C-alpha cells in the first residue's frame, strides 16, 4: 500500500477514531459487533500499525488526518512498512494520528483507493507505550484469532484458549470482548478444560469492579457452575462495583440450576444499606425464578421507595399470578394495619406488576383504580395499563 491510498473516512468518524479518550458516542456500535472474534472476521486486514509523523516539507493534504504504517500483518494481504492515510479535517484539534503510538487495527477491503476502519472507534486497540509485540497479551490474542479465523471445528480449542487467556490479561476492552465471545458461544465453553475453567473463575475474581468484563464473566460462572460460584457471585454483587452486576448475577444464579443459589441471594434482603438492598432486589427480579417471589414480596415493605419500586418491578418480571396478592396488599393496604403505598412512582410499578401477574383479582383491582382512584394520573396509568398490559415499565 502506498501513501497515496486514502482511507475513506469522513472527518467526524476520523475524529472519533483518533481522539483519546473516545467520546461515548463512538461506543454506540452494538457490543456484539466489536468483540475480538467479530472484529477479526469482519476485517480484510488485521495489523499492528503505528502512527507516523507528517512530513513537514510536504504540502498539506486536504482531508488527511494522519498516517498509519503497518508494523505486522496478522491477517490479510499487506506488507510491513505499507502506509494508510487516514482522512479527517485538518482544522480540528487533535485529529491527526499520534506519531509513535501503536494500535491493533481492523481494516476493511480497499474501496476507492483506501481502507476504512472496521468497528468505528472500537476498531483501533491502542497498545501501551514500549509494547514488545511478542509479549503483549492483546497482540497475542489477535494473532491467535487471525490464525484460526478460517479454521473448522479443529480450531475451536485454540480459539477458546486464546479467549480464556485474554479474559484475564489483555487490554480491558479485549477482556470484555473475549468474555462476551465465550459467553455467547456455548460450544466454546462446553469444551473448557479444568485449567481453563479455573482461569475464568480467577478472571472474574480479578476483574476490575466496574468493568464490562466482570459483567460477562458473571454469566460465564453461571454456565460453568464452579464450586462456590453462587457465593462468589453474591459477594461480588454486594462489593465494590456491584451496582453494575444485578442484570448479570440474577440470570447466572438461575443458570446454576440450584434453588439454594437464589436462596443465598434472598438471605441478603436484610442488608443494612438501602443501596445494597436495591441491588439484591434488582438481581432477584432478573433471576426470573419463582424462588425469588417471597423475598421480593418482603421488600415491598422496605422503608426506601427505590427498593420497593425495584421489588415491585421484579415481581412483575416474574409474571407469576401467585405474586398478585402481595402486590395488591401493598398497593391498597390490608386489614393487618399495613398502610397503602403512598409513593406515586411505586404505585405505578405495583399496578404494572399486578397486570403482569394476569390474575382475575388483579384485573378487577386495576379496573376499580382506573374508575375511582383519587389521583387522576394514577387513574390514567391504570387505564393505559388495562389497554396495553404487556408494555414495558419505564422506571
Secondary structure by P-SEA (a helix, b strand, c coil): ccccccccccaaaaaaaccccccccccccccccccaaaaaaaccbbbbbbbbcccccccccccccbbbbbcccccccccccbbbbbbccccccccccccccccccccccccccccccccccccbbbbcccccccccaaaaaaaaaaaaccccccaaaaaaaaaaaaaccccaaaaaaaaaaaaacaaaaaaccaaaaaaaaaaaaacccccaaaaaaaaaaaaacccaaaaaaaaaaaccccccccccaaaaaaacccaaaaaaaaaacccccaaaaaaaaaaaaacccccaaaaaaaacccccaaaaaaaaaaaaaaccccaaaaaaaaaccccccccccccaaaaaaaaaaaaaaccaaaaaaaaaaacccccaaaaaaaaaaaacccccccc
